[in-house]
């Protein structure tokens, strides 16, 4: 079973991801391997897989994230500002699409599969483009298993591209609710900046509340 899953992953990585079905399949196989082998970490990679397969989550993968987000809201209430820089682990989780590249590379290297997809800009851009199509207009709702003081649910969604083959910017939204009220909308824009033969994927955040037009 262990070798079979890795063989399937290696075959797809070597061939290249060319369809939404292949994108969903490879992420599902990676998540299956991580869970079967009881491997810690790879939170961002797990969440990318979850988003392609589910519309609602309340499992252990999201519970720690929701608690971190609740702590972030408490911190913002105390300091009177939303400062994601004070919460590096949470910022990495909120940036899980841009972190997909590094975690995918780490995973492939750890299991002995060629990670060229990480260094080949066109191959990774294509994977990210197809992943964006998979999650487009497919919100992922996350709910805590136990009550939290400052939130009751969080939903992720991606802005629909106005062009069929549009990749950048990828705009993501985290809608945070307390009861029936939306208390915060976190917007992120993912862009690619070329540096000679390579490109760097970066992400910016904006925090929208009822005070500034939620």
C-alpha positions as CSV (number, residue, x, y, z in Angstrom):
1,X,0.0,0.0,0.0
2,X,2.8,2.4,1.0
3,X,4.7,1.9,-2.2
4,X,1.6,1.9,-4.4
5,X,0.6,5.4,-3.2
6,X,4.1,6.8,-3.8
7,X,4.2,5.2,-7.2
8,X,0.9,7.0,-8.1
9,X,2.2,10.3,-6.8
10,X,5.6,9.9,-8.7
11,X,3.8,9.0,-11.9
12,X,1.7,12.2,-11.8
13,X,4.5,14.4,-10.8
14,X,6.7,13.1,-13.7
15,X,3.9,13.5,-16.2
16,X,2.7,16.9,-15.0
17,X,-0.7,17.9,-13.7
18,X,-2.9,18.7,-16.7
19,X,-6.5,18.6,-15.4
20,X,-8.6,19.4,-12.3
21,X,-9.2,15.6,-11.8
22,X,-5.4,15.0,-11.7
23,X,-4.9,18.0,-9.3
24,X,-7.5,16.6,-6.9
25,X,-6.1,13.1,-7.2
26,X,-2.5,13.9,-6.4
27,X,-3.4,16.1,-3.4
28,X,-5.7,13.3,-2.1
29,X,-3.0,10.7,-2.5
30,X,-0.5,12.9,-0.7
31,X,-2.9,13.5,2.2
32,X,-3.7,9.8,2.3
33,X,0.0,8.9,2.6
34,X,0.6,11.5,5.3
35,X,-2.3,10.2,7.3
36,X,-1.5,6.5,6.9
37,X,2.1,7.1,7.8
38,X,1.2,9.3,10.8
39,X,3.4,12.1,9.6
40,X,3.3,15.4,11.4
41,X,3.3,18.8,9.8
42,X,2.4,19.7,6.2
43,X,-0.6,21.7,7.4
44,X,-0.8,23.9,4.3
45,X,-0.5,20.9,2.0
46,X,-3.3,19.1,4.0
47,X,-5.5,22.1,3.7
48,X,-5.1,22.4,0.0
49,X,-6.1,18.7,-0.3
50,X,-9.1,19.3,2.1
51,X,-10.3,22.3,0.0
52,X,-10.4,20.2,-3.1
53,X,-12.4,17.4,-1.4
54,X,-14.7,19.0,1.1
55,X,-17.1,21.9,1.5
56,X,-17.1,21.8,5.3
57,X,-14.4,20.8,7.9
58,X,-14.4,20.3,11.7
59,X,-11.6,17.8,11.9
60,X,-8.3,18.1,13.9
61,X,-6.6,19.8,11.0
62,X,-8.6,23.0,11.4
63,X,-9.1,23.1,15.2
64,X,-5.7,24.5,16.0
65,X,-6.0,27.0,13.2
66,X,-9.4,28.2,14.5
67,X,-7.9,28.6,18.0
68,X,-5.0,30.6,16.6
69,X,-7.4,32.8,14.7
70,X,-9.5,33.3,17.8
71,X,-6.3,34.4,19.7
72,X,-5.5,36.8,16.8
73,X,-9.0,38.4,17.2
74,X,-8.4,38.7,21.0
75,X,-5.0,40.3,20.4
76,X,-6.6,42.8,17.9
77,X,-9.2,43.7,20.4
78,X,-6.5,44.4,23.1
79,X,-4.2,46.4,20.8
80,X,-6.9,48.1,18.6
81,X,-5.4,46.8,15.4
82,X,-5.1,43.7,13.2
83,X,-1.4,42.9,13.1
84,X,-0.7,39.5,11.5
85,X,3.0,40.0,11.9
86,X,2.6,39.3,15.6
87,X,1.3,35.8,14.7
88,X,3.8,34.2,12.3
89,X,2.4,30.6,12.6
90,X,-1.1,31.9,11.8
91,X,0.2,34.1,8.9
92,X,1.8,31.0,7.4
93,X,-1.5,29.1,7.6
94,X,-3.4,32.0,6.1
95,X,-0.8,31.9,3.3
96,X,-1.4,28.2,2.7
97,X,-1.7,28.5,-1.1
98,X,1.7,30.3,-1.4
99,X,3.1,27.8,1.1
100,X,2.0,24.9,-1.1
101,X,5.1,25.1,-3.3
102,X,7.6,24.7,-0.3
103,X,5.6,22.0,1.4
104,X,5.1,20.1,-1.8
105,X,8.8,20.2,-2.4
106,X,9.6,19.1,1.2
107,X,7.2,16.2,0.9
108,X,8.5,15.0,-2.4
109,X,12.1,15.2,-1.2
110,X,11.2,13.4,2.1
111,X,9.7,10.4,0.2
112,X,12.4,10.3,-2.5
113,X,10.3,11.6,-5.4
114,X,11.8,14.1,-7.9
115,X,10.7,17.6,-6.8
116,X,11.4,19.3,-10.1
117,X,7.8,20.5,-10.1
118,X,8.9,22.9,-7.3
119,X,11.8,24.4,-9.3
120,X,10.2,24.3,-12.7
121,X,8.2,27.6,-12.8
122,X,6.0,26.6,-15.6
123,X,5.1,23.3,-14.1
124,X,4.2,24.8,-10.7
125,X,2.4,27.7,-12.3
126,X,0.3,25.2,-14.1
127,X,-0.4,23.2,-10.9
128,X,-1.4,26.4,-9.1
129,X,-3.6,27.6,-12.0
130,X,-5.5,24.3,-12.0
131,X,-5.7,24.2,-8.2
132,X,-7.2,27.7,-8.5
133,X,-9.9,26.5,-10.9
134,X,-10.7,23.6,-8.5
135,X,-11.4,25.8,-5.5
136,X,-13.0,28.7,-7.5
137,X,-16.4,29.5,-6.2
138,X,-16.1,26.5,-3.7
139,X,-16.2,27.9,-0.2
140,X,-14.7,25.8,2.5
141,X,-16.5,26.2,5.8
142,X,-14.6,25.5,9.1
143,X,-16.3,25.2,12.5
144,X,-14.8,24.7,16.0
145,X,-15.7,21.6,17.9
146,X,-15.9,23.6,21.1
147,X,-17.1,27.2,21.6
148,X,-14.6,30.0,21.0
149,X,-14.9,33.5,22.4
150,X,-14.5,35.5,19.3
151,X,-15.7,33.4,16.3
152,X,-18.2,30.6,15.5
153,X,-17.1,29.8,11.9
154,X,-14.7,30.7,9.2
155,X,-15.3,30.2,5.5
156,X,-12.6,30.4,2.7
157,X,-13.4,31.2,-0.9
158,X,-11.6,32.3,-4.0
159,X,-12.7,35.1,-6.3
160,X,-13.8,33.9,-9.7
161,X,-11.4,34.9,-12.4
162,X,-12.8,37.2,-15.1
163,X,-10.6,35.4,-17.7
164,X,-10.7,31.7,-18.3
165,X,-6.9,31.2,-18.1
166,X,-6.3,34.0,-15.5
167,X,-3.8,32.9,-12.8
168,X,-2.8,36.2,-11.0
169,X,-3.8,37.8,-8.9
170,X,-5.4,35.0,-7.0
171,X,-7.7,36.6,-4.5
172,X,-8.8,34.7,-1.4
173,X,-11.3,35.6,1.2
174,X,-11.6,34.5,4.8
175,X,-15.0,35.4,6.2
176,X,-15.1,35.2,10.0
177,X,-18.5,35.1,11.7
178,X,-19.6,35.3,15.4
179,X,-23.1,33.9,15.5
180,X,-25.0,35.3,12.4
181,X,-22.7,38.4,12.1
182,X,-19.7,38.7,9.9
183,X,-17.1,40.4,12.1
184,X,-14.1,40.4,9.8
185,X,-13.2,39.7,6.2
186,X,-9.5,38.9,5.5
187,X,-8.6,39.5,1.8
188,X,-5.4,38.2,0.4
189,X,-4.0,38.8,-3.1
190,X,-1.4,36.3,-4.4
191,X,0.9,37.7,-7.1
192,X,4.0,36.6,-9.0
193,X,7.0,38.8,-9.2
194,X,9.7,37.9,-11.8
195,X,13.3,38.0,-10.8
196,X,15.3,37.1,-13.9
197,X,14.8,33.4,-14.7
198,X,12.8,32.8,-11.5
199,X,9.6,34.2,-10.1
200,X,8.7,34.8,-6.5
201,X,5.1,34.2,-5.3
202,X,4.1,36.8,-2.6
203,X,0.9,37.5,-0.8
204,X,-0.6,40.6,0.8
205,X,-3.4,40.9,3.3
206,X,-6.2,43.4,4.0
207,X,-8.6,43.4,6.9
208,X,-12.1,44.6,6.3
209,X,-14.6,45.3,9.2
210,X,-18.0,46.9,9.5
211,X,-16.1,50.1,10.2
212,X,-14.5,50.2,6.8
213,X,-17.1,48.7,4.5
214,X,-17.7,45.1,5.3
